[in-house]
């Protein structure tokens, strides 16, 4: 299948499929759905699967991957699996056990990519969102360079093939890149990225350091998410995207995904609808013209769906910087 040929080389020599399947589920979706749709995504050709400890579905996602290995659809090495270190485990001494916990849930021996999920540390403990009496999140502080050193050790131990970050701004990336004794550079920075927030400055910065940009929220955002501003316009109803989609006889979602691929951005397609999952893999069947690309560049409005406002007062809050 052509999808498997489309891979991007990471700065550590490993390869990442340019199209990935995002498994984040809103709370109202039963976890069993994650098993069903991840299995289906692998059946239709997805080879890059993205999850995280905070999604609370790694058991189901791991089961899906293992069932497709067991029935001969794929080998373990055909699958590129990403997990993420949650904010409650950013203290260096908690990193390896957090990854081991994910591996235990997944029942896999290693992950392909392990990311620092967000640069904002929260109070360590079992809760994903530790909340005080006042209803506010309980923040913590950590030197992210020390967290990074702990990720480097996980790579050396063979628990993960590659290591990277997520939701970092360029200054936070620089802090790691300039760290004395840096052993491995982050291979990627996974951030919200779509035609309304095209991240052109961050993309340019990442490319100049041989860091891949991975796009989440590439199709906009689900209204139901408590993290999302419900008053924002719906990306896939944008008249420009719709016109380009019509011209190519494709869907606006496919145009939004194709846009990223042609910019060299690794893109996650998140859907719990089988018809759309099957459709999203068709992103390799057409091409946007340079004029189309320029037109889509023109609808950027630096608009974030995921602002993570509950942590806006933390010094590591990433979005106070322009990029």
C-alpha positions, 0 to 999 in steps of 0.5 A: 500500500502506498501509504507505507512508502510515505515516510519522513526520516527523523534526525535519529535515523528512524522513519515516521509515516507522514500520516498517523491515526489519532486515538484521543477520545472525548470522555463520552465515547466508550473506551471499547471504541478505541479498540474497534477503530484502531483495529479498523484504521490498521486494516485500511492502511494506517501504520502510525498510531498516536496515543498517550497515557492521558488519553486513558485508552492505551490498553485498548489501543495496544490490544488493537495493535497486538490483534493485527499482529496476531492475525498477520495483517502487520508485524510489530516493526510495520507499526509506528506507535507514539505515546506521551509522558503526562504532566504529572510525571515530568519530574526526572525520577518519574519518567521511566516508570511512567513509560514502563506503565504505558508499555504494561498497558499496551503489552508492547516491549517498546514504543517508537516515539515517546513525547513530553506531552506538555511543558507544564508540570502538574502535581505528581500522583495518579490523577490526570488533572490534580485539582485543589479545593478551589477547583484549580489545577495544582501546578508543579515546577521542574527543569525540562532539561532534566526531564529531557535527560530522563527521556534520553535514558529511556531511549538508551534503555531501548524502551523507546526508539525515538524521543520528542516533545509536544506543545513546546514553543520555540524558546522551550525547544531552544532550551533543550537544544542548547542544553550542555551535554545534549545527547539526542535532539528532539525528533519532533514537536507535536503541536496543534496545526491546521489552516487556521493556525498554520504554525509557519514560524514554528515550522520554519524554526523546526525545519532549521533544526531538523525537527519534524513538526507533527500536527494534531487538531489538523481537522479543527476540533471536536466541539464537545471537548471541554478544552475547546472554545465553542464559539470558534468557526468550524474549520471544515466549513471554511468556504476556501477549503470547501471550494478547493475540495470541490475543485479536486472532488475531495472532502475538506478534511482531505484537503486539510490533511493534504495541505500538511503533507505537502508542507512536510508536516506529519499529520494526525487524522483523528476520527471515530467514524469508519467511513471517514477513517477509510476516506482519510487514507485517500490523502495520497490519491491527489495533489494540491497545486502551488496556487491551492497551497498559497490560497490555504496559507492565506486563511491562517488566522493564528486561531487556537482551538486548544488553548489550555487556559487552566494553566495560563498562569504557569511560567512554562505556559507555551502560548504566551510566545508568538511561536 
